[in-house]
Amino acid sequence: MKQLKKKDPSIYDPAEDSYLLQGCIEKFAEGRVLDMGTGSGILALTALDHPYVNEVVAVDINPEAILQLKKEIKEKHLRRITTLVSDLFSDVQGKFNVILFNPPYLPQDKGIEDAALYGGKKGWEIAQKFFEHASHHLVQDGKILFLFSSLTGKEKIEEIIKSYLFQFQEIAKEKLPQFEELYVYLVEKSPLLRELEKKGVENIRYFTHGKRGDLFRGEIDRSKLVKTHFPGKKDIQQVVIKIKREESDAMGRIANEVKWLTALNLYNIGPRLLFSGEGYFVTSFIEGMFIPDWIASHHSAEIRKVLHNVLQQCFVMDTKKVNKEEMHHPLKHILVDKNNFPILVDFERCASTEKPHNVTQFIEFICRMKKELEGKGISVPVAELRELSKQYKEEMTKENFNQLSGLLGL
């Protein structure tokens, strides 16, 4: 485990972890190198000796550690190395070819505060803060040499790395007493992360997932999507990136969703598709509530408008002979935005059909919501609705559609 210098308990003294990471530097160090959490400076000085390294920046949150390293740099007349007091990347500028990070990684002990040892309550919190901003400071083909302990939780660290679309491989490990193991991972931007950043997407992080897709959030300067009259002025838009889940066996769902979003966006249906690539697509982010929660917090006039709008979108899809699926149970398939506009999401199962059932499925959902809707003053005559649904299913005419919506007072 980590040990402290007796002469200055605020500066971390090199130990097994430092030496393990030090042994990996020679193979990868080049260009501009950042030693994050430099402590004694052992890793920064090791990188400085490498012939392909142009500059080393040594960073630490502890001013005393930086002061001691500055003294050593001055005494040895070292060049190409600068020091900086910074809380992780808070005051770091520019991009680097290689970033070294041997973070505090032990889970917090009650009543003990020690920034040199503890990585947070669970041990991985500092690592998460690091990866949240690491990509912004790493060149496209840059590398991160990251050390952590089995005490931190190997699965959790790997989950954190993936949640920012990095890829990794183990390049070194060492067993320590008391069942602890140290690992060094070589972390790089995944091909998808590189492609997204080239297209202007930044601050990418994991958001949520469905049965078949993982969703990530990000930001993009809208001026990079369309030409604006205000060059140089940033117009940041929140976006969602969808990719296939590793656990899913479904094939071709991303491409299918791109196909149908492209077609249905023409009728103002679905989140706006911004662009797509091999195995992913990017849409505008919807700040809203899923329809059951939205209904629970709004009054009847607003609810009637939203239900009518959803039915209208369903009718358009019916007329185009498109089946969205999931409309009978769309608990997480309809988001209502801040303007009370309902947006259908998740079109991965969408398909062409001669007998679409979007309207009839959503009517069935309304019937199942009878108690909640009648609590808002909206009558739901289930038997009559289901009978009219049968007529609509036989003849999908505007007249039959209007009878359905009229019965609901929409």
C-alpha positions in Angstrom: 0.0 0.0 0.0 1.0 3.6 -0.3 3.5 5.0 2.3 4.2 8.6 3.3 7.4 10.5 3.7 8.3 11.0 7.3 9.9 14.4 6.7 6.8 15.8 5.0 3.5 13.9 5.5 1.8 15.9 2.8 4.0 14.7 0.0 3.6 11.1 -1.3 6.9 9.1 -1.1 7.6 6.8 -4.0 6.6 3.2 -3.3 5.7 0.0 -5.3 3.0 1.8 -7.3 5.3 4.6 -8.3 8.0 2.2 -9.4 5.5 0.0 -11.3 4.3 2.9 -13.3 7.8 4.3 -13.7 8.8 1.0 -15.5 6.1 1.7 -18.2 7.2 5.2 -19.1 10.2 4.4 -21.3 8.1 2.5 -23.9 5.4 5.2 -24.3 6.8 8.6 -23.3 7.0 11.1 -26.2 6.1 14.6 -27.2 4.4 16.6 -24.5 3.9 14.7 -21.2 1.7 15.5 -18.3 2.4 14.0 -14.9 -0.9 14.4 -13.0 -0.5 14.3 -9.2 3.2 14.4 -9.5 4.0 14.2 -5.7 7.7 13.6 -5.3 8.1 14.2 -9.1 9.6 10.7 -9.8 7.5 10.1 -12.8 7.9 13.5 -14.3 11.7 13.3 -14.0 11.7 9.8 -15.5 9.8 11.1 -18.5 12.1 14.0 -18.8 15.0 11.6 -19.4 13.3 10.1 -22.4 14.9 11.3 -25.7 11.5 11.6 -27.5 10.0 13.9 -24.8 9.8 17.6 -25.7 8.2 18.9 -22.5 7.0 17.7 -19.2 4.3 19.4 -17.1 4.2 18.3 -13.5 0.9 19.0 -11.7 -0.2 18.5 -8.1 -2.9 19.9 -5.9 -0.4 20.2 -3.0 1.6 23.5 -3.2 4.3 22.0 -0.9 4.9 19.2 -3.4 5.3 21.6 -6.3 7.6 23.8 -4.2 9.9 20.9 -3.4 10.0 19.8 -7.0 10.8 23.3 -8.1 13.8 23.3 -5.8 15.0 20.0 -7.2 14.6 21.3 -10.8 16.6 24.5 -10.0 19.3 22.5 -8.2 19.8 20.2 -11.1 19.4 22.9 -13.7 16.7 20.9 -15.5 15.0 22.3 -18.6 11.9 21.3 -20.6 9.9 20.8 -17.3 7.3 23.1 -15.8 5.3 22.8 -12.6 1.8 23.8 -11.8 -0.5 23.8 -8.7 -3.9 22.5 -10.0 -6.8 20.4 -8.8 -6.6 17.8 -11.5 -7.2 19.6 -14.8 -8.7 22.8 -13.3 -5.6 25.0 -14.3 -4.1 22.8 -17.0 -3.9 24.2 -20.5 -3.4 22.5 -23.8 -3.2 18.9 -25.0 -0.6 16.2 -24.3 0.7 13.1 -26.1 1.0 11.2 -22.8 -0.6 11.6 -19.4 0.7 9.8 -16.4 -1.6 9.3 -13.4 -0.9 7.5 -10.2 -3.9 8.8 -8.2 -4.8 8.4 -4.6 -6.8 5.1 -4.8 -7.6 3.8 -1.3 -11.1 3.9 0.0 -11.6 6.5 2.7 -11.1 5.6 6.3 -13.5 7.2 8.7 -12.1 10.3 10.5 -8.9 10.4 8.4 -8.3 13.0 5.8 -5.3 12.5 3.5 -5.3 13.7 -0.1 -2.1 11.7 -0.9 -3.7 8.4 -0.1 -7.5 8.4 -0.4 -9.3 8.5 -3.7 -12.7 9.3 -2.1 -15.3 7.4 -0.1 -15.1 4.4 -2.3 -11.6 5.0 -3.6 -12.5 5.7 -7.3 -14.0 9.1 -7.1 -10.8 11.0 -8.0 -10.3 8.6 -11.0 -13.8 9.4 -12.2 -13.1 13.2 -12.0 -9.9 12.7 -13.9 -11.5 10.8 -16.8 -14.3 13.3 -17.0 -11.9 15.9 -18.4 -9.0 13.8 -19.7 -10.0 13.5 -23.3 -10.1 17.3 -23.7 -6.4 17.4 -22.8 -5.3 14.4 -24.8 -4.3 14.5 -28.5 -6.2 12.2 -30.8 -3.7 9.4 -30.7 -2.5 10.2 -27.2 -2.0 7.7 -24.3 -2.8 7.7 -20.6 -0.7 5.5 -18.3 -3.1 4.9 -15.4 -2.4 3.0 -12.2 -4.9 1.7 -9.7 -5.3 -0.9 -7.0 -7.6 -3.9 -6.6 -8.7 -2.2 -3.4 -10.3 0.4 -5.6 -12.3 -2.1 -7.5 -11.1 -3.3 -10.9 -14.6 -3.6 -12.4 -15.5 -0.1 -11.3 -12.4 1.4 -12.8 -13.1 -0.3 -16.1 -16.7 0.9 -16.0 -15.5 4.5 -15.4 -13.0 4.3 -18.3 -15.7 2.9 -20.7 -18.2 5.5 -19.6 -16.1 8.2 -21.3 -15.6 6.1 -24.5 -12.0 5.3 -23.8 -10.5 1.9 -24.5 -7.8 0.2 -22.3 -5.4 -2.7 -22.0 -3.5 -4.0 -19.0 0.3 -3.5 -19.5 1.6 -4.2 -16.0 0.6 -5.6 -12.6 2.1 -6.5 -9.3 0.9 -8.5 -6.3 1.4 -6.9 -2.9 0.9 -8.3 0.6 -2.5 -8.5 2.1 -4.2 -9.6 -1.1 -3.7 -6.2 -2.9 -2.8 -6.1 -6.6 -1.6 -3.0 -8.6 -2.5 -2.6 -12.2 -1.2 -0.2 -14.9 -3.6 0.3 -17.8 -2.8 1.9 -21.1 -5.9 4.0 -21.9 -6.6 5.5 -25.3 -9.4 7.2 -27.1 -11.7 4.6 -28.8 -12.1 4.9 -32.6 -15.7 6.2 -31.9 -14.5 8.9 -29.5 -11.9 10.1 -32.0 -14.5 10.2 -34.8 -17.0 12.1 -32.6 -14.4 14.6 -31.5 -13.4 15.2 -35.1 -17.0 16.1 -35.8 -17.0 18.6 -32.9 -18.7 16.6 -30.1 -17.1 17.3 -26.7 -17.6 16.4 -23.1 -18.9 13.0 -23.9 -20.0 10.8 -21.0 -22.3 7.8 -20.3 -26.0 8.7 -19.9 -28.2 5.6 -19.7 -29.1 2.5 -21.7 -31.9 0.5 -23.1 -32.2 -3.2 -24.0 -30.1 -2.9 -27.1 -28.4 0.5 -27.0 -26.1 2.6 -24.8 -26.7 6.3 -24.7 -24.0 8.9 -24.1 -24.4 12.7 -23.7 -22.2 15.3 -25.3 -22.1 18.9 -26.5 -21.5 20.3 -30.0 -21.1 23.9 -31.3 -24.2 24.3 -33.4 -22.2 26.5 -35.8 -20.3 23.4 -36.8 -23.5 21.7 -38.0 -24.8 24.6 -40.0 -23.3 27.8 -41.4 -24.3 30.8 -39.2 -24.2 34.5 -39.6 -22.1 34.8 -36.5 -18.8 33.2 -37.1 -16.7 32.7 -34.0 -19.7 32.8 -31.7 -20.4 29.5 -29.9 -23.9 28.1 -29.8 -23.6 24.9 -27.7 -26.2 22.2 -28.2 -26.7 19.2 -26.0 -26.7 15.9 -28.0 -27.2 12.2 -27.4 -25.0 9.5 -29.0 -26.5 6.0 -29.3 -24.4 2.9 -29.9 -25.1 -0.8 -29.6 -24.8 -2.4 -26.2 -22.0 -5.0 -25.8 -24.5 -7.3 -24.1 -27.0 -7.2 -26.9 -27.2 -9.8 -29.6 -29.5 -7.7 -31.8 -28.0 -6.9 -35.2 -28.5 -3.9 -37.4 -30.6 -1.9 -35.0 -28.5 1.2 -35.1 -28.6 1.4 -38.9 -32.4 0.7 -38.8 -33.0 3.5 -36.4 -30.9 5.9 -38.5 -33.0 5.0 -41.6 -36.3 5.7 -39.8 -35.2 8.8 -38.0 -34.1 10.2 -41.4 -37.5 9.4 -42.9 -39.7 10.5 -39.9 -37.9 13.7 -39.1 -39.5 15.0 -42.3 -42.8 14.9 -40.5 -41.4 16.3 -37.2 -41.4 12.9 -35.6 -38.6 11.7 -33.3 -35.5 13.5 -32.0 -33.7 15.5 -34.6 -31.0 13.3 -36.3 -27.8 15.4 -36.6 -25.4 12.8 -38.1 -24.5 9.2 -38.0 -21.6 6.8 -38.7 -20.7 3.2 -38.6 -22.4 1.8 -35.5 -23.7 5.1 -34.0 -25.8 8.1 -34.5 -26.2 11.5 -32.9 -29.4 13.3 -32.1 -30.4 16.5 -30.3 -30.9 16.0 -26.6 -34.4 16.2 -25.2 -34.8 17.9 -21.9 -38.1 16.4 -20.8 -40.1 13.9 -18.8 -41.4 10.5 -19.7 -45.1 10.7 -20.4 -46.5 8.9 -17.2 -44.5 11.3 -14.9 -45.4 14.3 -17.1 -49.2 13.4 -16.9 -48.9 13.1 -13.1 -47.6 16.7 -12.9 -49.8 18.6 -15.4 -53.5 19.6 -15.8 -56.1 18.3 -18.1 -55.9 21.0 -20.9 -52.1 20.4 -21.3 -52.6 16.6 -21.2 -55.3 16.6 -23.8 -53.0 18.6 -26.2 -50.1 16.1 -25.7 -52.3 13.0 -26.1 -53.8 14.6 -29.3 -50.3 15.4 -30.6 -49.1 11.8 -30.0 -52.1 10.4 -31.7 -51.5 12.7 -34.7 -47.9 11.4 -34.9 -49.2 7.8 -34.7 -51.7 8.5 -37.5 -48.9 9.9 -39.7 -46.9 6.8 -39.2 -50.0 4.6 -39.9 -50.6 6.5 -43.2 -47.0 5.9 -44.2 -47.3 2.2 -43.3 -44.7 2.4 -40.6 -44.8 0.5 -37.4 -42.9 2.0 -34.5 -43.7 -0.7 -32.0 -43.9 -0.2 -28.2 -46.7 2.3 -28.4 -49.0 0.2 -26.3 -46.5 0.4 -23.4 -44.5 3.6 -24.2 -43.5 4.4 -20.7 -39.9 5.3 -21.8 -40.7 5.9 -25.5 -42.4 9.3 -25.2 -40.6 12.3 -23.8 -42.6 15.6 -23.2 -40.2 18.6 -23.5 -40.3 21.9 -21.7 -42.6 23.3 -24.3 -45.1 20.4 -23.7 -44.3 18.9 -27.1 -44.3 15.1 -27.1 -41.3 13.5 -28.8 -41.3 9.8 -29.7 -37.9 8.1 -29.0 -36.4 4.7 -29.7 -37.1 3.6 -33.3 -34.7 0.6 -33.4 -37.6 -1.8 -34.0 -39.4 0.4 -36.5 -40.4 -1.4 -39.7 -42.5 -1.1 -42.8 -45.8 -3.0 -42.7 -49.1 -3.1 -44.6 -51.0 -3.2 -41.3 -49.5 -0.6 -38.9 -51.0 -0.3 -35.4 -49.5 2.9 -33.9 -52.8 4.6 -33.3 -54.5 1.4 -31.9 -51.6 0.6 -29.6 -51.6 4.1 -28.2 -55.3 4.0 -27.6 -54.7 0.8 -25.7 -52.1 2.7 -23.6 -54.7 5.4 -22.9 -57.2 2.8 -21.8 -54.6 1.4 -19.4 -54.1 4.9 -18.0 -57.8 5.3 -17.3 -57.4 5.8 -13.6 -54.6 8.4 -13.9 -56.4 10.3 -16.7 -59.8 10.3 -15.1 -58.1 11.6 -11.9 -57.1 14.6 -14.1 -60.7 15.1 -15.4 -60.3 13.3 -18.7 -63.0 10.7 -19.4 -61.7 7.3 -20.8 -64.6 5.2 -22.1 -62.7 2.0 -22.5 -65.3 -0.1 -24.2 -66.2 2.5 -26.8 -62.6 3.3 -27.5 -61.7 -0.3 -28.1 -64.8 -0.7 -30.4 -63.8 2.4 -32.4 -60.2 1.1 -32.5 -61.5 -2.1 -34.3 -63.2 0.1 -36.9 -60.1 2.2 -37.4 -58.0 -0.9 -37.8 -60.3 -2.1 -40.6 -60.3 1.3 -42.3 -57.5 3.7 -41.3 -59.4 6.8 -42.5 -59.2 10.3 -41.2 -62.8 10.1 -40.3 -62.3 7.0 -38.1 -59.3 8.6 -36.6 -61.2 11.8 -35.7 -64.0 9.7 -34.1 -61.3 8.1 -31.8 -59.8 11.4 -30.8 -63.2 13.0 -30.5 -64.4 10.4 -28.1 -61.5 11.4 -25.8 -62.4 15.0 -26.1 -59.2 15.8 -28.0 
